[in-house]
Amino acid sequence: MKNEKGFILPVTIAISFLFFLIFTSQVNEYRTEKAFANETEEILILENLMQLGVGDIKVKLQDKEESAELTGTFNYPTGTITYRVVPLTTTTAQITLTCKTPQQRKSSAKFVYNYETKEISSWFDLR
């Protein structure tokens, strides 16, 4: 037998290591992008719930002429909204909305509602 120097084995190991390194980095990038897409979807669902809640609370308070303390819940297929109305004056109330998705993500907002003008002011996000 000839005394061979063993060139093929180290090259094969180096190429295999390089392939494994590229494969692993691609899998990590895929997982990161998937997690980012899920988080973005949850944020959009929370924003949508907040808009639905504001619309529904305005409809609920449309008939009222003066502020009164109220609490309640709106249920939607994408989540639930809990609201709390606290009177500030006879014509204004502070409303707190808390949105919650089925994945237990939460978002809250606080604002002042004027019964005379039927408008919202002083909006604060409480994320």
Short mmCIF file of the C-alpha atoms (twelve columns), coordinates in Angstrom:
data_MODEL
# 
_entry.id   MODEL 
# 
loop_
_atom_site.group_PDB 
_atom_site.id 
_atom_site.type_symbol 
_atom_site.label_atom_id 
_atom_site.label_alt_id 
_atom_site.label_comp_id 
_atom_site.label_asym_id 
_atom_site.label_seq_id 
_atom_site.Cartn_x 
_atom_site.Cartn_y 
_atom_site.Cartn_z 
_atom_site.pdbx_PDB_model_num 
ATOM 1   C CA . MET A 1   0.000   0.000  0.000  1 
ATOM 2   C CA . LYS A 2   1.037   3.502  -0.658 1 
ATOM 3   C CA . ASN A 3   1.478   5.955  2.177  1 
ATOM 4   C CA . GLU A 4   -1.409  8.351  1.432  1 
ATOM 5   C CA . LYS A 5   -1.567  11.723 3.143  1 
ATOM 6   C CA . GLY A 6   -5.342  11.655 3.956  1 
ATOM 7   C CA . PHE A 7   -6.579  14.681 2.041  1 
ATOM 8   C CA . ILE A 8   -10.238 13.648 1.512  1 
ATOM 9   C CA . LEU A 9   -11.313 13.137 5.160  1 
ATOM 10  C CA . PRO A 10  -10.369 16.640 6.437  1 
ATOM 11  C CA . VAL A 11  -12.009 18.284 3.405  1 
ATOM 12  C CA . THR A 12  -15.175 16.218 3.892  1 
ATOM 13  C CA . ILE A 13  -15.315 17.156 7.581  1 
ATOM 14  C CA . ALA A 14  -14.778 20.860 6.761  1 
ATOM 15  C CA . ILE A 15  -17.522 20.866 4.099  1 
ATOM 16  C CA . SER A 16  -19.893 19.004 6.447  1 
ATOM 17  C CA . PHE A 17  -19.197 21.526 9.214  1 
ATOM 18  C CA . LEU A 18  -19.797 24.430 6.810  1 
ATOM 19  C CA . PHE A 19  -23.081 22.888 5.631  1 
ATOM 20  C CA . PHE A 20  -24.209 22.326 9.231  1 
ATOM 21  C CA . LEU A 21  -23.298 25.928 10.155 1 
ATOM 22  C CA . ILE A 22  -25.300 27.367 7.236  1 
ATOM 23  C CA . PHE A 23  -28.257 25.083 7.953  1 
ATOM 24  C CA . THR A 24  -28.308 26.054 11.639 1 
ATOM 25  C CA . SER A 25  -28.170 29.784 10.878 1 
ATOM 26  C CA . GLN A 26  -31.044 29.455 8.385  1 
ATOM 27  C CA . VAL A 27  -33.167 27.587 10.935 1 
ATOM 28  C CA . ASN A 28  -32.488 30.311 13.540 1 
ATOM 29  C CA . GLU A 29  -33.400 33.029 11.044 1 
ATOM 30  C CA . TYR A 30  -36.632 31.208 10.181 1 
ATOM 31  C CA . ARG A 31  -37.573 30.878 13.861 1 
ATOM 32  C CA . THR A 32  -36.848 34.572 14.462 1 
ATOM 33  C CA . GLU A 33  -38.969 35.645 11.486 1 
ATOM 34  C CA . LYS A 34  -41.808 33.356 12.566 1 
ATOM 35  C CA . ALA A 35  -41.757 34.791 16.112 1 
ATOM 36  C CA . PHE A 36  -41.705 38.324 14.669 1 
ATOM 37  C CA . ALA A 37  -44.718 37.529 12.461 1 
ATOM 38  C CA . ASN A 38  -46.623 36.131 15.466 1 
ATOM 39  C CA . GLU A 39  -45.838 39.204 17.578 1 
ATOM 40  C CA . THR A 40  -46.873 41.531 14.758 1 
ATOM 41  C CA . GLU A 41  -50.144 39.635 14.372 1 
ATOM 42  C CA . GLU A 42  -50.833 39.923 18.111 1 
ATOM 43  C CA . ILE A 43  -50.170 43.672 18.049 1 
ATOM 44  C CA . LEU A 44  -52.554 44.108 15.125 1 
ATOM 45  C CA . ILE A 45  -55.223 42.055 16.909 1 
ATOM 46  C CA . LEU A 46  -54.810 44.224 20.030 1 
ATOM 47  C CA . GLU A 47  -55.091 47.425 17.992 1 
ATOM 48  C CA . ASN A 48  -58.196 46.086 16.254 1 
ATOM 49  C CA . LEU A 49  -59.743 45.106 19.595 1 
ATOM 50  C CA . MET A 50  -59.014 48.575 20.966 1 
ATOM 51  C CA . GLN A 51  -60.775 50.212 18.015 1 
ATOM 52  C CA . LEU A 52  -63.761 47.897 18.392 1 
ATOM 53  C CA . GLY A 53  -63.906 48.606 22.120 1 
ATOM 54  C CA . VAL A 54  -63.804 52.376 21.658 1 
ATOM 55  C CA . GLY A 55  -66.612 52.174 19.097 1 
ATOM 56  C CA . ASP A 56  -68.738 49.954 21.319 1 
ATOM 57  C CA . ILE A 57  -68.192 52.035 24.455 1 
ATOM 58  C CA . LYS A 58  -69.149 55.182 22.535 1 
ATOM 59  C CA . VAL A 59  -72.359 53.461 21.406 1 
ATOM 60  C CA . LYS A 60  -73.035 52.323 24.971 1 
ATOM 61  C CA . LEU A 61  -72.532 55.848 26.358 1 
ATOM 62  C CA . GLN A 62  -74.373 57.575 23.487 1 
ATOM 63  C CA . ASP A 63  -77.733 57.506 25.292 1 
ATOM 64  C CA . LYS A 64  -76.376 58.698 28.644 1 
ATOM 65  C CA . GLU A 65  -76.605 62.367 29.532 1 
ATOM 66  C CA . GLU A 66  -74.319 62.346 32.568 1 
ATOM 67  C CA . SER A 67  -71.507 60.222 33.873 1 
ATOM 68  C CA . ALA A 68  -72.148 57.162 35.996 1 
ATOM 69  C CA . GLU A 69  -69.797 54.428 37.164 1 
ATOM 70  C CA . LEU A 70  -69.931 51.366 34.919 1 
ATOM 71  C CA . THR A 71  -67.913 48.209 34.407 1 
ATOM 72  C CA . GLY A 72  -68.357 45.470 31.891 1 
ATOM 73  C CA . THR A 73  -66.924 43.241 29.205 1 
ATOM 74  C CA . PHE A 74  -67.197 42.994 25.436 1 
ATOM 75  C CA . ASN A 75  -66.474 39.554 23.964 1 
ATOM 76  C CA . TYR A 76  -65.199 39.134 20.407 1 
ATOM 77  C CA . PRO A 77  -63.847 36.121 18.505 1 
ATOM 78  C CA . THR A 78  -60.331 37.630 18.646 1 
ATOM 79  C CA . GLY A 79  -60.384 38.502 22.359 1 
ATOM 80  C CA . THR A 80  -62.145 40.280 25.187 1 
ATOM 81  C CA . ILE A 81  -62.316 43.881 26.287 1 
ATOM 82  C CA . THR A 82  -62.927 44.939 29.862 1 
ATOM 83  C CA . TYR A 83  -64.001 48.517 30.437 1 
ATOM 84  C CA . ARG A 84  -64.378 50.712 33.490 1 
ATOM 85  C CA . VAL A 85  -66.086 54.094 33.482 1 
ATOM 86  C CA . VAL A 86  -65.267 56.426 36.385 1 
ATOM 87  C CA . PRO A 87  -67.044 59.801 36.584 1 
ATOM 88  C CA . LEU A 88  -64.819 62.882 36.735 1 
ATOM 89  C CA . THR A 89  -67.510 65.550 36.531 1 
ATOM 90  C CA . THR A 90  -71.197 65.460 35.666 1 
ATOM 91  C CA . THR A 91  -70.343 65.732 31.949 1 
ATOM 92  C CA . THR A 92  -67.063 63.794 31.713 1 
ATOM 93  C CA . ALA A 93  -65.836 60.351 32.660 1 
ATOM 94  C CA . GLN A 94  -62.503 58.576 32.603 1 
ATOM 95  C CA . ILE A 95  -62.709 55.289 30.736 1 
ATOM 96  C CA . THR A 96  -60.150 52.487 30.987 1 
ATOM 97  C CA . LEU A 97  -60.188 49.774 28.320 1 
ATOM 98  C CA . THR A 98  -58.159 46.577 28.722 1 
ATOM 99  C CA . CYS A 99  -57.885 44.292 25.683 1 
ATOM 100 C CA . LYS A 100 -56.823 40.668 26.078 1 
ATOM 101 C CA . THR A 101 -56.182 38.125 23.315 1 
ATOM 102 C CA . PRO A 102 -56.586 34.341 23.656 1 
ATOM 103 C CA . GLN A 103 -52.751 34.141 23.868 1 
ATOM 104 C CA . GLN A 104 -52.967 36.287 27.067 1 
ATOM 105 C CA . ARG A 105 -51.472 39.422 25.489 1 
ATOM 106 C CA . LYS A 106 -52.781 42.632 27.031 1 
ATOM 107 C CA . SER A 107 -53.082 46.248 26.034 1 
ATOM 108 C CA . SER A 108 -54.743 49.049 27.967 1 
ATOM 109 C CA . ALA A 109 -55.791 52.600 27.245 1 
ATOM 110 C CA . LYS A 110 -57.245 55.380 29.330 1 
ATOM 111 C CA . PHE A 111 -59.172 58.358 28.000 1 
ATOM 112 C CA . VAL A 112 -61.683 61.025 28.961 1 
ATOM 113 C CA . TYR A 113 -65.143 60.960 27.383 1 
ATOM 114 C CA . ASN A 114 -67.316 64.084 27.235 1 
ATOM 115 C CA . TYR A 115 -71.058 63.327 27.345 1 
ATOM 116 C CA . GLU A 116 -72.093 66.697 25.922 1 
ATOM 117 C CA . THR A 117 -69.882 66.715 22.821 1 
ATOM 118 C CA . LYS A 118 -69.675 62.888 22.548 1 
ATOM 119 C CA . GLU A 119 -65.914 63.164 22.004 1 
ATOM 120 C CA . ILE A 120 -62.824 61.454 23.369 1 
ATOM 121 C CA . SER A 121 -59.877 63.439 24.714 1 
ATOM 122 C CA . SER A 122 -56.685 62.837 26.710 1 
ATOM 123 C CA . TRP A 123 -55.829 59.423 25.261 1 
ATOM 124 C CA . PHE A 124 -53.089 57.446 27.095 1 
ATOM 125 C CA . ASP A 125 -51.772 54.026 26.050 1 
ATOM 126 C CA . LEU A 126 -50.898 51.891 29.060 1 
ATOM 127 C CA . ARG A 127 -48.923 49.058 27.434 1 
# 
